[in-house]
Amino acid sequence: MKQSMLENAKTYIKHKRNLGYVFGTDAWMLRSFGQYADTIARGRPLTVKLALRWATLPNGKKCYHAKRLDALRPFAKFLIVSDSRTELIPTRILGPSFSRTTPYIFSKEEILQLMTVKAYTRTILINNFTFTTVIGLLASTGLRVGEALSLHRKNIDWEQKTIIVKWSKRLPMRLVPLDQTVIDALHQYDQCRSCLFPNTTEETFFLSPEGKANPYQNFQYAWQCLIGKTGIGKGRKHPPRMYDLRHTFACNYLLQSYKNNVNIDAATHTLSVYLGHATVRETYWYLSDVPELMEICSGRFENFVIARRKKGDL
């Protein structure tokens, strides 16, 4: 007897997790689809029509419907091996599943502003010190905000100057080397942390004034306060985001690689591993988003074309 669609979804989720993939939202979507398919089309295969009916079921933006459909595409490829009636889902039939917000590239002076201006008027040492240290860590490593806030003290190797990032976006873990200046800043924070909370059993490295893990909402509110006080990005349609610190790190790394005549493919691969991207394709997007980077890229391409024409190849 063949498995139900929900059972197939659970089998697929287990398979992907056994391979090391982090399945959160996609797993929820697949289980939702399995329940839906078993209700209205029990015993039938996954078809494009069925997938579209489920993907467009909830109210919302078209890109959200496309994202739901994206979750089914690899699932269909998994199912077709055992059920030839399965239909593979074409790409982009509902349009793109996301739209990128134009990132804000911070200058060194702006990052320094964010680290020196106090988010709160009241003197809450651990709070302001936490925000300063986290912003510095994000700017110097390109970590995701969630990765920094969920960092555990035991995952910092002071001697090897590395941190272990566990359960990032799509990977179970990765090792992130740090500059000595970053280690020094983390060590200063650790001393403050130990002084204020000598008996804490909280494993999370960055603490709230109560000595607990720092919720993302608290940090988001502090970020908005800092952006308002500094006036950075004033007048833009979208104010600078914390994620833009990661984008700034990536763009600066690639820009420096170009200036140092480093092989850009090798540099992009290194950056992809460092940032914890599942595929290098996610990293290549950074190449197209900074005018200075685009100017260097276009200049190199022009030189390439001129050289090929001289050889008579074009």
C-alpha positions in Angstrom: 0.0 0.0 0.0 1.4 3.4 -1.0 2.1 6.0 1.6 -0.2 9.0 2.0 1.1 12.4 0.8 1.6 13.5 4.4 3.6 10.3 5.1 5.6 11.0 1.9 6.3 14.5 3.1 7.5 13.3 6.5 9.8 10.7 4.8 11.3 13.5 2.6 11.8 15.8 5.6 13.6 13.1 7.5 15.7 12.3 4.5 16.8 15.9 4.1 17.5 16.4 7.8 19.6 13.2 7.8 21.7 14.8 5.1 22.3 17.8 7.3 19.8 20.3 6.0 18.1 22.6 8.3 14.4 22.3 7.6 12.1 24.7 9.4 9.6 26.7 7.3 9.8 24.3 4.4 9.1 21.3 6.6 5.9 23.1 7.9 4.8 23.9 4.3 5.4 20.3 3.2 3.3 18.9 6.1 0.6 21.4 5.3 0.6 20.3 1.6 0.5 16.6 2.7 -2.6 17.2 4.8 -4.2 19.2 2.1 -3.5 16.6 -0.6 -4.8 13.8 1.5 -8.0 15.7 2.2 -9.0 16.6 -1.4 -7.0 14.2 -3.5 -6.1 11.2 -1.4 -4.3 8.5 -3.3 -3.5 10.7 -6.2 0.0 11.8 -7.2 1.5 15.3 -6.9 0.5 17.2 -10.0 1.1 20.8 -11.1 -2.6 21.6 -10.8 -2.7 20.2 -7.2 0.4 22.1 -6.2 -0.9 25.4 -7.6 -4.2 25.0 -5.8 -2.5 24.5 -2.5 0.2 27.2 -3.1 -2.4 29.9 -3.9 -4.8 28.9 -1.1 -4.0 31.5 1.5 -4.5 35.3 1.1 -1.2 37.1 0.6 1.3 38.5 -1.8 2.0 36.6 -5.0 5.7 36.1 -3.9 4.4 34.2 -0.9 2.4 31.9 -3.1 5.5 31.4 -5.2 7.5 30.6 -2.1 5.0 27.9 -1.1 5.4 26.4 -4.6 9.2 26.5 -4.3 8.9 24.2 -1.3 7.2 21.6 -3.4 9.6 21.6 -6.3 12.4 19.5 -4.8 9.7 17.3 -3.1 8.2 16.5 -6.5 11.7 15.4 -7.8 12.0 13.1 -4.7 8.5 11.6 -5.3 8.9 10.9 -9.1 11.6 8.3 -8.4 9.0 6.0 -6.7 5.8 7.3 -8.5 6.1 8.0 -12.2 2.7 9.8 -12.2 4.3 12.7 -10.3 4.6 15.9 -12.3 7.6 18.1 -12.0 6.8 21.7 -11.2 8.2 24.3 -13.7 10.1 27.3 -12.3 8.7 30.8 -11.9 5.1 29.9 -13.0 3.9 32.1 -10.2 6.8 34.6 -10.7 9.7 35.2 -8.3 9.4 33.9 -4.7 11.1 36.9 -3.2 12.1 40.4 -4.0 15.4 41.9 -2.8 15.4 45.2 -0.9 18.1 47.5 -2.1 20.8 47.1 0.5 22.5 50.0 2.3 26.3 49.8 2.3 27.6 51.4 5.5 30.8 53.5 5.5 33.4 52.9 8.2 32.4 56.2 9.8 28.7 55.1 10.0 29.5 51.8 11.6 31.6 53.6 14.2 28.6 55.9 14.8 26.3 52.9 15.4 28.8 51.5 17.8 29.4 54.7 19.8 25.9 56.3 20.0 23.9 54.8 22.9 20.7 53.2 22.0 19.1 54.1 25.4 19.4 57.4 27.3 19.3 55.6 30.6 22.6 54.0 31.5 22.2 50.3 31.2 25.7 49.1 30.9 25.1 45.6 29.7 22.5 46.7 27.2 24.5 49.4 25.4 27.7 47.3 25.7 25.7 44.4 24.1 24.5 46.4 21.2 27.9 47.9 20.6 29.6 44.5 20.6 27.0 42.8 18.5 27.1 45.5 15.8 30.9 45.3 15.7 30.7 41.5 15.4 28.2 41.7 12.6 30.2 44.3 10.7 33.5 42.4 11.0 32.3 38.9 10.3 29.2 39.2 8.2 27.2 36.9 10.7 23.5 36.9 10.5 21.8 38.7 13.4 20.2 35.5 14.7 23.6 33.7 14.6 25.2 36.4 16.7 22.3 36.6 19.3 22.2 32.8 19.7 26.0 32.4 20.1 27.0 30.4 23.2 30.0 31.2 25.2 31.3 27.6 24.9 31.4 28.0 21.1 34.1 30.7 21.3 37.6 29.4 21.0 39.7 32.2 22.5 43.1 30.5 21.6 42.2 29.5 18.0 40.4 32.8 17.4 37.3 31.1 16.0 33.6 30.7 16.8 31.3 27.9 16.0 28.0 28.9 14.5 25.5 26.2 15.0 22.3 25.7 13.1 22.6 28.7 10.8 20.1 29.2 8.0 20.7 26.1 5.9 23.7 24.4 7.4 24.1 22.5 10.8 27.3 24.4 11.7 30.3 26.3 10.4 33.6 27.5 11.8 34.2 31.3 11.6 37.8 32.6 12.0 38.1 36.0 13.8 40.6 38.8 13.7 42.5 39.5 16.9 40.6 42.8 17.3 37.3 41.0 17.3 38.6 38.5 19.9 39.7 41.4 22.1 36.3 43.0 21.9 34.5 39.7 22.7 36.9 39.2 25.6 36.1 42.7 27.0 32.4 41.9 26.8 33.0 38.5 28.5 34.7 40.2 31.4 31.8 42.7 31.8 29.4 39.8 31.5 31.2 37.8 34.3 31.4 40.8 36.5 27.7 41.7 36.3 26.4 38.1 36.3 29.0 36.0 38.2 26.6 33.2 39.0 24.7 33.0 35.7 23.9 29.7 34.2 22.7 31.3 30.9 24.7 29.8 28.0 23.9 32.5 25.5 26.9 34.9 25.3 25.0 38.2 24.7 22.8 38.9 27.7 19.9 41.3 28.5 19.9 43.5 31.6 18.2 40.6 33.5 21.0 38.2 32.6 18.9 36.3 30.1 19.2 35.6 26.4 18.7 38.8 24.4 15.5 38.5 22.3 15.7 39.6 18.7 12.8 42.0 19.3 14.9 43.9 21.9 17.8 44.2 19.5 15.5 45.3 16.6 14.0 48.0 18.8 17.5 49.2 19.8 18.6 49.2 16.1 15.7 51.4 15.2 16.7 53.8 18.0 20.3 53.9 16.8 19.2 54.6 13.1 17.0 57.4 14.3 19.6 59.0 16.5 22.4 58.8 13.9 20.2 59.8 11.0 22.0 57.2 8.8 20.1 56.5 5.6 17.6 59.3 6.3 15.3 60.0 3.3 15.5 56.4 1.9 12.4 54.5 1.2 13.6 51.7 3.3 15.8 52.5 6.4 19.1 50.6 6.8 18.6 47.1 8.2 20.8 45.1 10.5 21.2 42.6 7.6 22.9 45.4 5.6 25.9 45.0 7.9 26.3 41.5 6.4 25.9 42.8 3.0 28.5 45.6 3.6 31.0 43.0 4.9 30.5 40.8 1.7 30.8 43.7 -0.7 33.9 45.1 1.0 35.6 41.7 0.9 34.9 41.3 -2.8 36.0 44.9 -3.5 39.3 44.4 -1.7 39.8 41.1 -3.6 39.4 42.9 -6.9 41.8 45.6 -5.9 44.4 43.0 -4.8 43.9 41.2 -8.2 42.8 38.0 -6.4 41.0 35.4 -8.6 37.4 36.5 -8.1 36.0 33.0 -8.4 38.3 31.7 -5.7 37.5 34.8 -3.5 33.8 34.3 -4.0 34.0 30.6 -3.1 35.9 31.5 0.1 33.4 34.2 1.0 30.5 31.8 0.3 31.9 29.2 2.8 32.7 32.0 5.3 29.2 33.4 5.2 27.5 30.0 5.4 25.8 30.0 2.1 24.4 26.7 0.9 25.4 27.4 -2.7 27.9 29.9 -4.3 25.0 31.2 -6.4 23.7 33.1 -3.3 27.1 34.8 -3.0 27.4 35.9 -6.6 24.5 38.3 -6.1 26.7 40.6 -4.0 28.8 41.3 -7.1 26.0 43.3 -8.8 24.9 45.6 -6.0 27.6 48.2 -5.4 28.5 50.8 -8.0 32.2 50.5 -7.3 32.1 46.8 -7.7 30.2 47.1 -11.0 32.6 49.7 -12.3 35.6 47.3 -11.7 33.7 44.4 -13.2 32.7 46.3 -16.3 36.3 47.6 -16.7 37.7 44.1 -16.5 35.1 42.9 -19.1 36.0 45.8 -21.5 39.7 44.9 -21.2 38.9 41.3 -21.9 36.9 42.2 -25.0 39.6 44.5 -26.3 42.3 41.8 -25.8 40.2 39.2 -27.7 39.5 41.6 -30.5 43.2 42.2 -30.9 43.7 38.5 -31.2 40.9 38.3 -33.8 38.8 36.1 -31.7 35.8 38.6 -31.7 
